[in-house]
Amino acid sequence: MRHLAIGVITATIPVILWAQIEGGKTSVQGLMDRIFSNLARITKYSLSEDEFKKKEHEAEIKQLLKDTTQSVKTATQQHELKNPIMKISGEVLATQFADAENAFNSGHKSYARWMVNSSLSICMSCHAQVSKANQPFDDLFRQNNFKEKYDQAELRFVLRNYDKALPMYTELIDNFPTNKLPVEKLETSLKRKVAIFARIKRDPAVAIQALEKDLKNKNIPKYLHKNIESWIALFNEWKKEKDVDVTKLTDSEILKFIEKQMKKDVWDKLQESESPRSVTYLRVSGVLYDYMATHPITKITPEILYYLAICDHELNNNFFYSLAELYLKECVIKYPTSKIAKKCFLKYEDIITSSFTGSAGTDIPDDVQRELKTMSDKINGK
Ligand code: HEC
């Protein structure tokens, strides 16, 4: 991705933008840098509700949002971000900024601020699809406005600077509770570490060692202790297996591997932790993202969408921004005649139905019901 020929770059970016992008970088990198610099400038205001709403900053924020929306849109049109899976994250981010811009311009500044501040989780979920870590680019980190160690670690994590993020999370966990880190941030710090080990480093032995050290902090709440213990157990299982090399697998081999990994057994029933299989889901989704990146044109795209959706849904926004529903929808709409389309639809229907189910029963809005009907017609060839 880093070594695109200049000819390709000039052909794919509009001339005006090209003039503004630093020389020597690929179009995606140049656009990403630009999006990040814009965000760094916006967060100077968006970290505080008052600052964000001040009249004197209005013109600047407006301009920055406009430029960011445009840059995201251009980025999503680059072929590197266009594989059937990554494309979905790109579209989510483009919608997020377009909505933020519209909200800001029509005076709904609190909503716009919330959209901007929550956009980092979308950046993160796309970046974590790329298994290689990024080299340090400290110049980028100098531009940020975050003061807390935790926020610094998060920023490193978002920008794939995992080698720097990891020791920061470890330090935060070690120093709990003297560092007054709120428990939910402690929990996120632990989950980030698990994600780095299971998704990016894929080294169960190192993961076990690190998590066992974390367990030594007896001040960590009991429910988190239980989670850590089941994560360690799964890394131990993983250690016993041969690892997969996605470049050497065929479509049917990868599906066999996934189906075996996704099977639950008595172990799951015995676990008291809230998300015992997280390590498996992170591992499986990582392998699938890699498979997609190395096999952008594969017949099993709908199956990949299905299993990614299951992983995301089970991880339940706890690790990354969940794209489960979008993956399932893509599977049904784009591949209605595939063998798995029906399963995609049933899972989608199930997720949607339970999200509209409360103590008073199920009440699915009309437009959502219409959407479900359109989808089921599609697989039934109507
Ligand atoms: C659709 C997927 C996707 C989304 C969404 C996304 N990125 Fe990226 N980003 C990438 C890819 C792929 C690269 C790696 C480019 C490479 O290494 O060649 C990257 C790299 C970067 C880089 C490093 C550029 C460099 O010099 O290597 C920065 C900074 C960045 N992204 C910022 C962001 C921010 C901030 C957001 C959210 C507002 C975001 N990205 C959202 C795909 C995405």
Boltz pocket constraint, residues with backbone or C-beta under 6 A from the ligand:
constraints:
  - pocket:
      binder: B
      contacts: [[A, 1], [A, 2], [A, 26], [A, 28], [A, 29], [A, 30], [A, 32], [A, 33], [A, 35], [A, 36], [A, 39], [A, 80], [A, 81], [A, 86], [A, 87], [A, 89], [A, 90], [A, 91], [A, 93], [A, 119], [A, 120], [A, 122], [A, 123], [A, 124], [A, 126], [A, 127], [A, 130], [A, 134], [A, 137], [A, 140], [A, 159]]
      max_distance: 6.0
